[in-house]
Amino acid sequence: MKDDLPTPEELGEQIKAGKITEAEAIEIMSERARRQAFANLFGPQQPQPKPESPGLQKKQVAILVLIIIALIIVASFML
């Protein structure tokens, strides 16, 4: 969410310039605090795990096939 509220420093400058009252600045600061509280309550979204690259999956399948073949060969000698 984009933070469109002025910073505390900007609020101070606006009060000094007479653009807003202290009560308005307090309202704005309360809204900022409320937004931050809600953002912290739900926390940032957890990053999703990236899917493995197809090349890596092919390598894993090839290794698995080799292991199965080796097990078949070993089992045939035991018979």
GROMACS elastic network, one bead per residue, 0.5 to 0.9 nm:
[ bonds ]
;  ai    aj funct       b0    kb
    2     5     6  0.89835   500
    3     6     6  0.82397   500
    3    32     6  0.83454   500
    3    35     6  0.89253   500
    5    28     6  0.70848   500
    5    29     6  0.84317   500
    5    31     6  0.84307   500
    5    32     6  0.69335   500
    6     9     6  0.79142   500
    6    10     6  0.56924   500
    6    11     6  0.62044   500
    6    28     6  0.78869   500
    6    29     6  0.86321   500
    6    32     6  0.88546   500
    7    10     6  0.51132   500
    7    11     6  0.62017   500
    7    12     6  0.86482   500
    7    29     6  0.83350   500
    7    32     6  0.88488   500
    8    12     6  0.61795   500
    8    13     6  0.87105   500
    8    25     6  0.83616   500
    8    29     6  0.73252   500
    9    12     6  0.50828   500
    9    13     6  0.63890   500
    9    14     6  0.87152   500
   10    13     6  0.50824   500
   10    14     6  0.61828   500
   10    15     6  0.86361   500
   11    15     6  0.61419   500
   11    16     6  0.86070   500
   11    20     6  0.80275   500
   11    22     6  0.88566   500
   11    25     6  0.61317   500
   11    28     6  0.85490   500
   11    29     6  0.87271   500
   12    15     6  0.51350   500
   12    16     6  0.62409   500
   12    17     6  0.86045   500
   12    22     6  0.88474   500
   12    25     6  0.80985   500
   13    16     6  0.50959   500
   13    17     6  0.61153   500
   13    18     6  0.85670   500
   13    19     6  0.87186   500
   14    17     6  0.50060   500
   14    18     6  0.60983   500
   14    19     6  0.51520   500
   14    20     6  0.59093   500
   14    21     6  0.83782   500
   14    25     6  0.87225   500
   15    18     6  0.50093   500
   15    19     6  0.59699   500
   15    20     6  0.52684   500
   15    21     6  0.59124   500
   15    22     6  0.65834   500
   15    25     6  0.76884   500
   16    19     6  0.77350   500
   16    20     6  0.85135   500
   17    20     6  0.79672   500
   18    21     6  0.69685   500
   20    23     6  0.81918   500
   20    24     6  0.61649   500
   20    25     6  0.68977   500
   21    24     6  0.52231   500
   21    25     6  0.63690   500
   21    26     6  0.87304   500
   22    26     6  0.61637   500
   22    27     6  0.86696   500
   23    26     6  0.50600   500
   23    27     6  0.63220   500
   23    28     6  0.87440   500
   24    27     6  0.50546   500
   24    28     6  0.62693   500
   24    29     6  0.86272   500
   25    28     6  0.50827   500
   25    29     6  0.61159   500
   25    30     6  0.85167   500
   26    29     6  0.50470   500
   26    30     6  0.60366   500
   26    31     6  0.85896   500
   27    30     6  0.50435   500
   27    31     6  0.62431   500
   27    32     6  0.86739   500
   28    31     6  0.51027   500
   28    32     6  0.62445   500
   28    33     6  0.86878   500
   29    33     6  0.61894   500
   29    34     6  0.85638   500
   30    33     6  0.50815   500
   30    34     6  0.60981   500
   30    35     6  0.86464   500
   31    35     6  0.61945   500
   31    36     6  0.86148   500
   32    35     6  0.52153   500
   32    36     6  0.62481   500
   32    37     6  0.86167   500
   33    36     6  0.50956   500
   33    37     6  0.60649   500
   33    38     6  0.86771   500
   34    37     6  0.50874   500
   34    38     6  0.63140   500
   34    39     6  0.86262   500
   35    38     6  0.52356   500
   35    39     6  0.61466   500
   35    40     6  0.86249   500
   36    40     6  0.60880   500
   36    41     6  0.84203   500
   37    40     6  0.51582   500
   37    41     6  0.59648   500
   37    42     6  0.88159   500
   38    42     6  0.64486   500
   38    43     6  0.82936   500
   39    42     6  0.56841   500
   39    43     6  0.58349   500
   39    44     6  0.75158   500
   40    44     6  0.75921   500
   42    45     6  0.82517   500
   43    46     6  0.86076   500
   44    47     6  0.89044   500
   45    48     6  0.87756   500
   47    50     6  0.87388   500
   49    52     6  0.89333   500
   50    53     6  0.87580   500
   51    54     6  0.88059   500
   52    55     6  0.82558   500
   52    56     6  0.66139   500
   52    57     6  0.68252   500
   53    56     6  0.54357   500
   53    57     6  0.65625   500
   53    58     6  0.88995   500
   54    57     6  0.50590   500
   54    58     6  0.62097   500
   54    59     6  0.87122   500
   55    58     6  0.51593   500
   55    59     6  0.63692   500
   55    60     6  0.87677   500
   56    59     6  0.50925   500
   56    60     6  0.62615   500
   56    61     6  0.87006   500
   57    60     6  0.50705   500
   57    61     6  0.62293   500
   57    62     6  0.86274   500
   58    61     6  0.51131   500
   58    62     6  0.61472   500
   58    63     6  0.86646   500
   59    62     6  0.50591   500
   59    63     6  0.62099   500
   59    64     6  0.85877   500
   60    63     6  0.51891   500
   60    64     6  0.61727   500
   60    65     6  0.86547   500
   61    64     6  0.50321   500
   61    65     6  0.61522   500
   61    66     6  0.86493   500
   62    65     6  0.51271   500
   62    66     6  0.62642   500
   62    67     6  0.87064   500
   63    66     6  0.50888   500
   63    67     6  0.62275   500
   63    68     6  0.86890   500
   64    67     6  0.51097   500
   64    68     6  0.62469   500
   64    69     6  0.86718   500
   65    68     6  0.51202   500
   65    69     6  0.61945   500
   65    70     6  0.86056   500
   66    69     6  0.50945   500
   66    70     6  0.61314   500
   66    71     6  0.86190   500
   67    70     6  0.50539   500
   67    71     6  0.61817   500
   67    72     6  0.86628   500
   68    71     6  0.50649   500
   68    72     6  0.62209   500
   68    73     6  0.86938   500
   69    72     6  0.50883   500
   69    73     6  0.62562   500
   69    74     6  0.86781   500
   70    73     6  0.51420   500
   70    74     6  0.62120   500
   70    75     6  0.85577   500
   71    74     6  0.51078   500
   71    75     6  0.60138   500
   71    76     6  0.85478   500
   72    75     6  0.50478   500
   72    76     6  0.61031   500
   72    77     6  0.88147   500
   73    76     6  0.51560   500
   73    77     6  0.65737   500
   73    78     6  0.89517   500
   74    77     6  0.53825   500
   74    78     6  0.66094   500
   75    78     6  0.51438   500
   75    79     6  0.67239   500
   76    79     6  0.54645   500
